[in-house]
Amino acid sequence: MKAVLKVAYVALLTSVFGAAAGAQQASLINQRTAPLRMKQVDHEHMPAADRAVFDAAGGRLARAARIFGYQMQEPGWSCDEVLTPDTPDYLMMVCKRPKADGRGTSVFSAMIARRGDAVYVVPVMYGGAAPWKRAANMKMSREIFNHVVSPGIAAKEVQPGGDWMTLALTFTALAGDDSVVLAVPSSKLQWLLAPEPTIMYGNGSSKRTVMFSDVSAADGVRIWTLSFNKRGRLTAARVKVRPDLKPQVVSTASPKWRMLKNLPSPVKNVTPTPAVQH
């Protein structure tokens, strides 16, 4: 995921009235046109060391999931690993149980310590329905993210030349969203208004804001806005769905002309008005 990125900086100009613009904006321009996405692998294709850690943690994972109402002893559960470089001390897993008994899919994500017994669970879906609050908006999700992401990595990636897009995608994966992010603006009609990945810095402020578009949403484009401090700690997360633009058919046929009827007769024998002499 550590793609070679080219970052362009655009300084906002000071207004003619002397008010400081107070911000800098950097737009990520990926040298590839392919969308950005965090790689996921199933149990069979997990790295051998990761698979061993996951298999050894099966009982602890089931107990942690049960606290949030997930019964992993039921048939149909499968877990995929999210291959993020930002959590070297933890495995990130997304566990799903497809529709059963007429209900929708159940989903949760989990962070499993490579050393020790720690397991953290983030509830995402219960039978096709979101929990009391969406995972992306839960304070618990941000706290787990800030705990499992290596502080050194976070502080480096949130810098102007850092891989802040990977840091952002690590959070969306933890929140249960398999984001497909546009690396550059798209010419497709339904994605025309989707903003490209952008990080904004405020002059004299420690706040960094990352904005990007997830085009994997079935109901439109999902716009993410993540706020970090200068140490790379996530302080706020917002997500909204912008419906796809729908094409409108415009007729190119020429209009048919028709003669107007019962028009008044033209005025005849009109005497012109003499010019006014000065």
C-alpha positions, 0 to 999 in steps of 0.5 A, a space after each residue: 500500500 506504500 505507493 509512490 506518491 507525488 504531493 503538490 502543495 498549494 498555498 492559499 493567497 492572503 486577501 487584499 484586505 489583509 486577512 490571513 488565509 491561514 491554511 495550506 492545502 496539499 492534493 495527493 496526485 497518485 502516479 497511477 490512475 487506479 483507485 486506492 484500496 487496502 488489501 484484504 486476504 482470506 484465511 487461506 492466503 494470510 501470511 503463515 505467521 499471521 495465520 498462526 497468531 489468528 488461529 491461536 487467538 480463536 477462543 479469545 476472539 470469540 469471547 470478545 465478539 460475544 460481548 458485543 452480541 456476535 455468536 461465532 459458534 454459529 455456522 457461516 462466519 469467515 474472517 479476512 485479514 486487512 494488510 495494513 502496515 500501520 499496525 505492526 503489533 496487531 492483526 486487523 481482521 474483518 469477520 462476516 456472517 452472510 445472510 442467515 434466516 432471512 436476516 442481513 449480514 453481520 460484520 465486526 472488525 477486530 484487532 488481535 495482538 501479535 504478542 499477548 492476549 489483547 483483542 479489541 472488537 468494533 461492531 459494524 453490522 447486526 443482521 444488516 443493521 448498524 448498531 446504536 451508532 455507526 462504527 465510523 462515528 464511535 468514540 471507541 473506534 477512534 480510541 482503538 485506532 489510536 491505541 493500535 496504530 504505532 505512534 511513530 508511524 502515525 506521527 510520520 504519516 500525518 506530515 505533509 510528505 507522509 503516507 497519510 492516505 494509508 493512515 486514513 484507510 487503516 481507520 476506514 477498514 477498522 470501521 468496517 468499510 472496504 473503501 475504494 478511493 479515487 486517486 485522481 478526479 474521475 471523468 465518470 458522471 456519477 463521480 464527477 463531484 467526488 473530491 480527490 484525496 486531500 490533506 489540509 493544514 492550518 497555519 499555526 495549528 496542529 490540526 490536519 484534515 484528510 478528505 477523500 471519496 469512497 466510490 464503493 458505496 452502493 447508494 452513492 459516493 461516501 465522503 470521509 473527513 478525518 481530523 488528526 493532531 500533529 502526532 497522528 492521533 485521530 480526533 474526529 471522523 465524519 462521513 456522509 453519502 453524496 448520491 450519484 449524479 444521474 444522467 439526463 437525456 437531452 434531445 438533439 432534434 431540431 425544433 419544428 417550425 410552424 407558421 403563425 396564423 391570424 397575424 395583424 396586417 402591416 401598417 400602410 401609408 405612415 407619414 414620418 414625423 419631422 425631425 425636431 429643429 434646434 
